[in-house]
Amino acid sequence: MPSSELLKLTISEIAPMIQSREVSPVELTEAALAEADLRQPALNSFITILRGEALAQAEEQDQALARGEYLGPLQGIPIGIKDNIATAGIRTTVGSKVLRDHVPDEDAEVVRRCREAGAIIIGKENLEEFAAGATSNNPHYGAVHNPWGLDHIPGGSSGGGGANVAAGVTFASLGTDLGGSVRLPAAFCGVVGLKQTFGRVSQRGLMVTSYNGDHIGPMTRSVRDSAIVLQAIAGYDPLDPSTVPVPVDDYSLVLERGGSGLIMGIPSNHYFDLLDPEVEAAVRSAIAALEELGIASREISIPSMEYVGALRFSSMADSVVTHEPLITSSREDYSPDTLYRTLAGQFVLGRDYSKAMKVQRIIKEDTARALQEVDFMVTPTTPLPAPRIDAATVTVGGEEHRVRGPGSGLVARNTSPMNATGFPAISVPCGLSEGGLPIGLQFIGRPWEEGTLFRIAQVYENVSPTRGRWPDLG
């Protein structure tokens, strides 16, 4: 099989070929690195490509397989790591000028687990500066471009990972999600993006993060691949007090259950209130397709979502505390947008912060209550398809909204609430706009029930109109 065709397979498709030694990790890694070199000028999806390191890892896995040591479906699989996740001995910039020469001493826990599973890390991926935004228009390392439309954003902040998975450069990429930063690139780039339950995956080694709601999660080409990656990185980390010692399901077995007996909840407020007509049409069509497959539906309401804007106060305060040491030492190296949105947090009063945390608790309780009536919720992932890279504003619902810098909350309005609740959510592609840009469908589930999300997401994936579609990169 030609290298170009190998790179279009999913992890679950190519893993048996690696296990049987029909395809070698070295062969696959060389193909992925060649594709990375080919696509980098157009996509700008990497900050650092790890040619020597990746080939050395691939050779090690090749030798292990020759000895009969099979580690599982990630062995020999080329993946990318967002450049705000620590990698030992490898520059990790967080997309900033401030940390352009920073080299961590040890791997993040998720990186360690991926290496242990035999995955091959081919590069550190481009992102929004300090992972603070939804565009991946990085002022220091250049904008990441969407493979489906090079003049459009890939979403942020994990834009490099979304672009690489969609373009067939990596089979999976690890991103981080504080307000939707895995699910937004997944939606805009037409791939699968998972934000698992808060506490399911270790955050240790996630740099310049928030103290409240950040997650490390996978972007993949299929739901089954998402389950494979989560299986490898999930689990209690005794050195990360945010992780919880809850048993991890065998997701490969859970996926075999299908969607029989599941009930979906369709929110009557917030999630469908502000949408581009093409997004609404695609999502309503996806809901109808699920109903035709026998998935029962019920309208639900989360009344407290009316106050979701208050959550911004807690994230602003978190941000200024996280950045304070770096701003003190290297203020001049921040871009104006990131600096000004960060400095605003110093004006949040303790009373405002406490009220934001109260609203967070109420929304969490209301969401939990709604999910007692149904097995999962279904919503649009984003209110619109990917805006243009040069767009400062977009028009949705007859009003202009900012898409970058301070006040640009539109893009993440449907994803960020689940960072506050910590509930799991997954985005899968559900259609293309008239301009050929992907549209995302989001499933939201109960804590620790990622298996339910995988089940329903795979049921839908099998009938999605985007199944088998690839961007035309020439």
C-alpha positions in Angstrom: 0.0 0.0 0.0 1.4 3.5 -0.9 2.5 5.7 2.0 -0.1 8.3 1.1 -2.8 5.6 1.6 -1.4 4.3 4.8 -1.6 7.8 6.3 -5.3 7.9 5.6 -6.1 4.8 7.7 -7.3 5.1 11.2 -5.3 3.7 14.2 -7.7 0.8 14.6 -7.2 -0.1 10.9 -3.4 0.2 10.8 -2.6 -1.3 14.2 -3.2 -4.9 13.1 -0.9 -4.3 10.1 1.8 -3.1 12.5 1.2 -6.1 14.9 1.6 -8.5 12.0 4.6 -6.6 10.8 3.0 -5.9 7.4 3.8 -2.3 8.1 6.8 -1.2 10.2 6.9 1.7 12.6 9.9 3.1 10.8 8.1 3.0 7.4 5.1 4.7 8.9 7.1 7.3 10.8 9.1 8.2 7.7 5.8 8.6 5.8 4.4 10.8 8.5 7.5 13.0 8.6 7.5 13.4 4.9 3.9 14.4 5.0 4.7 16.9 7.8 7.4 18.5 5.7 5.1 18.6 2.7 2.2 20.2 4.5 4.1 22.5 6.9 4.4 25.4 4.5 0.6 25.5 3.9 -0.7 24.5 7.4 2.1 25.8 9.7 0.8 23.2 12.1 4.1 22.5 14.0 6.4 24.6 16.1 9.0 21.8 16.3 9.3 18.7 14.1 11.2 15.9 15.8 12.7 14.0 12.9 15.7 12.4 14.7 13.8 11.7 17.9 10.8 10.2 16.0 12.9 7.9 13.9 14.9 6.7 16.9 11.6 5.9 18.7 10.3 4.1 15.6 13.4 2.0 15.4 13.0 1.0 19.1 9.4 -0.1 18.4 10.5 -2.0 15.3 13.0 -3.9 17.3 10.5 -4.6 20.1 8.0 -6.1 17.6 10.8 -8.2 16.2 11.3 -9.6 19.7 7.6 -10.4 19.9 6.8 -7.5 22.2 3.4 -6.1 21.2 2.3 -3.2 23.4 -1.1 -2.5 21.9 -2.8 -0.4 19.2 -0.7 2.7 19.7 2.6 1.0 19.1 4.4 2.5 16.2 1.6 5.1 15.6 2.9 8.7 14.7 1.2 11.3 16.9 1.6 15.0 17.7 1.7 16.8 21.0 0.5 20.3 21.6 3.4 22.6 22.5 2.0 23.4 26.0 2.5 19.8 27.2 5.9 19.1 28.6 8.3 16.9 26.8 11.6 16.0 28.4 14.6 17.5 26.6 12.4 19.0 23.9 11.6 22.6 23.6 8.1 23.4 24.8 7.1 27.0 24.1 3.4 27.2 25.0 3.2 29.1 21.8 4.9 32.1 23.4 8.0 34.2 22.9 8.4 34.2 26.7 9.2 30.4 26.8 10.8 30.1 23.3 13.9 28.4 24.8 12.2 26.5 27.6 13.2 22.8 27.7 11.4 20.7 30.4 13.3 18.1 32.5 10.6 15.5 32.4 7.6 14.4 30.3 4.1 15.2 31.2 2.3 12.1 32.5 0.2 11.8 29.3 3.4 11.9 27.2 5.0 9.2 29.4 1.9 7.0 29.0 1.9 7.5 25.2 5.6 6.6 25.0 4.9 3.5 27.2 2.2 2.5 24.8 4.7 2.7 21.9 3.4 5.8 20.2 5.9 7.8 18.1 5.9 11.6 18.8 6.8 13.3 15.5 6.4 17.0 16.7 5.2 19.7 19.0 2.2 21.4 17.5 1.4 25.0 17.0 -1.3 26.7 19.1 -2.7 30.0 20.2 -0.2 32.0 22.3 -0.4 30.6 25.8 -3.4 28.5 24.6 -5.5 31.5 25.2 -8.0 31.8 22.3 -10.1 30.0 19.7 -8.2 30.9 16.4 -4.6 29.6 16.6 -3.5 32.8 15.0 -0.2 32.8 16.8 1.6 36.2 16.7 5.1 34.6 17.2 5.0 31.4 15.2 2.4 32.3 12.6 -1.2 31.3 12.1 -2.2 27.7 11.7 -4.3 27.1 8.6 -7.4 24.9 8.2 -6.8 22.0 5.7 -10.4 22.4 4.5 -9.9 26.0 3.6 -6.4 27.5 4.0 -7.8 31.0 4.5 -9.8 29.9 7.5 -8.8 29.2 11.1 -8.5 25.6 12.4 -10.0 26.6 15.7 -8.0 27.0 18.9 -6.2 26.7 21.0 -5.1 23.2 19.8 -5.2 24.2 16.1 -2.0 22.5 15.0 -3.3 19.2 16.3 -6.7 19.5 14.6 -5.0 20.5 11.3 -2.5 17.6 11.4 -5.1 14.9 12.1 -7.4 16.2 9.4 -4.6 16.5 6.8 -3.3 12.9 7.4 -0.1 14.0 9.0 -0.7 12.5 12.5 -3.0 9.7 13.4 -3.8 11.4 16.7 -2.8 14.5 18.5 -3.0 15.4 22.2 -4.5 18.9 22.8 -5.7 20.8 25.8 -9.2 22.0 26.5 -10.0 24.8 28.9 -12.9 26.3 27.0 -13.3 23.9 24.1 -9.7 24.0 22.8 -9.8 20.3 21.7 -13.5 20.2 20.6 -13.3 23.5 18.6 -10.4 22.4 16.3 -12.2 19.0 16.0 -15.3 20.8 14.8 -13.6 23.2 12.5 -11.2 20.6 11.0 -13.8 17.7 10.7 -12.2 15.3 13.2 -13.2 13.8 16.6 -12.3 15.7 19.7 -12.8 14.5 23.3 -12.8 16.3 26.6 -13.2 13.5 29.1 -14.4 13.9 32.7 -12.2 16.3 34.8 -10.0 14.0 36.9 -10.0 11.1 34.4 -6.6 12.1 32.8 -3.6 13.6 34.6 -2.8 17.3 34.0 0.7 17.0 35.4 3.0 18.5 32.9 0.4 20.8 31.4 2.1 24.2 31.4 0.7 27.6 32.2 -2.7 26.2 32.8 -5.8 27.2 34.8 -6.5 25.9 38.2 -10.1 25.2 37.3 -11.3 23.1 34.3 -8.3 22.4 32.0 -8.2 19.0 30.4 -5.7 17.1 28.1 -7.6 15.2 25.4 -7.2 13.5 22.0 -8.1 14.6 18.5 -8.4 11.6 16.2 -9.9 10.5 12.8 -12.5 8.2 14.3 -14.5 7.6 17.5 -12.8 4.2 18.0 -9.4 5.9 17.8 -10.5 8.4 20.4 -11.3 5.5 22.7 -7.9 3.9 22.0 -6.0 7.0 23.0 -8.1 7.6 26.1 -7.5 4.0 27.1 -3.8 4.7 27.0 -3.8 8.1 28.9 -6.6 7.7 31.4 -6.2 6.6 35.0 -5.2 7.8 38.4 -1.9 9.6 38.8 -0.7 9.6 42.5 1.3 12.8 41.8 -1.6 14.7 40.4 -4.3 15.4 43.1 -6.8 16.4 40.5 -7.1 12.8 39.2 -9.6 10.5 40.7 -9.1 6.7 41.3 -12.2 5.7 39.3 -11.9 2.5 37.3 -11.3 2.9 33.6 -13.7 0.9 31.4 -12.4 -1.3 28.6 -13.7 1.1 25.9 -13.2 -1.5 23.0 -15.8 -3.7 24.8 -18.1 -0.7 25.5 -18.2 0.2 21.9 -19.6 -3.1 20.9 -22.9 -2.3 22.8 -24.0 0.2 20.1 -26.7 2.7 20.9 -29.6 0.4 21.8 -31.7 1.8 24.6 -30.0 5.2 24.8 -32.1 8.4 25.2 -30.8 11.8 24.0 -31.6 15.1 25.5 -32.1 18.2 23.3 -31.5 21.4 25.3 -34.3 24.0 24.9 -32.1 26.9 26.0 -28.7 28.3 25.3 -27.1 25.7 23.0 -29.4 26.4 20.0 -30.1 30.1 20.8 -27.3 31.6 18.6 -26.4 29.6 15.5 -25.5 30.1 11.9 -28.4 28.6 9.8 -26.1 26.1 8.2 -24.9 24.8 11.5 -28.5 24.5 12.8 -29.6 22.6 9.7 -26.7 20.1 9.9 -27.2 19.5 13.6 -31.0 19.1 13.3 -30.4 16.7 10.5 -28.0 14.7 12.7 -30.6 14.5 15.4 -33.2 13.3 12.9 -30.7 10.6 11.7 -30.3 9.4 15.3 -34.0 9.2 15.8 -34.4 7.2 12.6 -31.8 4.8 14.1 -34.1 4.3 17.1 -32.5 6.7 19.5 -35.3 8.2 21.6 -35.2 12.0 22.2 -36.5 14.3 24.9 -36.4 18.0 25.3 -34.5 19.2 28.4 -33.8 22.5 30.0 -30.9 23.9 32.0 -32.3 27.1 33.5 -29.1 28.4 35.1 -27.4 28.6 31.7 -28.9 32.1 31.6 -26.0 33.1 33.9 -23.2 31.3 32.2 -21.4 34.5 31.4 -20.6 34.9 35.1 -18.1 32.0 34.8 -15.8 34.4 32.9 -14.9 36.1 36.2 -13.3 33.0 37.7 -11.4 32.2 34.5 -10.0 35.8 34.3 -8.8 35.6 37.9 -7.2 32.2 37.4 -5.5 33.5 34.3 -3.8 36.5 35.9 -2.6 34.4 38.8 -1.1 31.8 36.4 0.6 34.4 34.3 1.8 36.8 37.1 5.4 35.5 37.3 5.8 35.5 33.5 4.3 39.0 33.1 6.5 40.3 35.9 9.7 39.0 34.2 8.8 39.2 30.5 5.9 41.5 29.9 7.4 42.9 26.7 7.3 39.4 25.1 3.5 39.1 25.3 1.4 40.0 22.4 -1.1 42.9 23.1 -4.2 40.7 22.9 -2.9 38.0 25.3 -1.5 40.6 27.7 -4.6 42.8 27.9 -7.1 39.9 28.3 -4.8 38.5 31.1 -4.3 41.8 32.9 -8.1 42.3 33.2 -8.2 39.5 35.7 -6.5 41.7 38.4 -9.7 43.7 38.6 -11.9 40.8 39.6 -13.0 41.2 43.2 -13.1 38.3 45.7 -16.9 38.7 45.8 -17.2 38.4 42.0 -15.0 35.3 42.0 -17.1 33.7 44.7 -20.3 34.5 42.8 -18.8 32.9 39.7 -18.0 29.8 41.6 -21.6 29.7 43.0 -23.0 30.0 39.4 -20.6 27.2 38.4 -22.0 24.9 41.1 -25.6 25.7 40.1 -24.9 25.0 36.4 -23.2 21.7 37.4 -26.2 20.7 39.5 -28.7 21.7 36.8 -26.8 19.8 34.2 -26.6 16.7 36.4 -30.3 16.9 37.0 -31.0 17.1 33.3 -28.8 14.1 32.7 -30.9 12.0 35.1 -33.7 12.1 32.6 -31.5 11.2 29.6 -28.3 9.4 28.8 -26.6 12.2 27.0 -27.2 15.7 25.6 -26.7 16.6 21.9 -25.8 20.2 20.8 -23.9 22.0 18.1 -20.2 22.1 19.0 -19.7 25.6 17.6 -22.2 28.3 16.5 -20.7 28.7 13.1 -18.2 27.1 10.6 -14.6 28.2 10.8 -14.2 32.0 10.2 -11.5 33.4 8.0 -8.1 33.9 9.5 -8.2 37.6 8.8 -11.7 38.1 10.3 -11.9 40.2 13.4 -15.7 39.8 13.7 -18.4 37.6 12.3 -22.2 38.1 12.0 -24.4 35.5 13.7 -28.0 36.0 14.6 -28.0 39.4 12.9 -25.3 40.8 15.3 -21.5 41.2 14.9 -19.3 39.2 17.3 -15.6 39.3 17.9 -13.7 36.1 17.1 -10.3 36.9 18.6 -8.9 38.9 21.5 -10.9 40.2 24.5 -14.6 39.7 24.3 -14.4 36.8 21.8 -16.6 34.3 23.6 -18.9 33.4 20.7 -17.0 30.5 19.3 -16.7 28.7 22.6 -20.2 29.4 24.0 -21.3 25.8 23.5 -18.1 24.1 24.7 -16.9 26.2 27.7 -19.8 25.3 30.0 -18.5 21.7 30.2 -15.1 22.8 31.3 -16.8 24.5 34.3 -18.9 21.4 35.1 -16.1 18.9 34.3 -18.6 16.6 32.5 -17.4 14.7 29.5 -18.1 15.9 25.9 -17.1 14.8 22.5 -17.3 16.5 19.1 -17.8 14.5 15.8 -18.2 15.9 12.3 -21.9 16.1 11.1 -21.7 17.9 7.7 -20.1 20.5 5.6 -21.1 24.1 4.9 -21.8 25.4 1.4 -18.2 26.7 1.5 -16.9 23.1 2.2 -16.1 23.7 5.9 -16.8 21.1 8.5 -19.6 21.4 11.1 -19.4 19.7 14.5 -21.9 17.8 16.6 -21.3 17.7 20.4 -22.5 14.9 22.7 -22.3 15.6 26.5 -22.5 12.9 29.1 -22.5 12.1 32.8 -19.2 12.1 34.8 -17.1 9.0 34.2 -19.4 7.8 31.4 -17.1 8.4 28.4 -18.1 5.0 27.2 -21.7 6.2 26.6 -20.4 9.1 24.5 -18.2 6.7 22.5 -21.2 4.5 21.9 -23.5 7.2 20.6 -20.7 9.0 18.7 -19.8 5.9 16.8 -23.5 5.2 16.0 -23.7 8.6 14.5 -20.3 8.4 12.8 -21.5 5.4 10.8 -24.2 7.5 9.1 -22.5 10.9 9.1 -22.5 12.6 5.7 -18.8 13.5 6.1 -17.8 9.8 6.6 -14.8 9.1 4.3 -14.4 12.8 3.2 -11.0 14.4 3.1 -9.8 17.9 2.6 -8.4 18.6 -0.9 -4.8 19.7 -0.3 -3.6 18.9 -3.7 
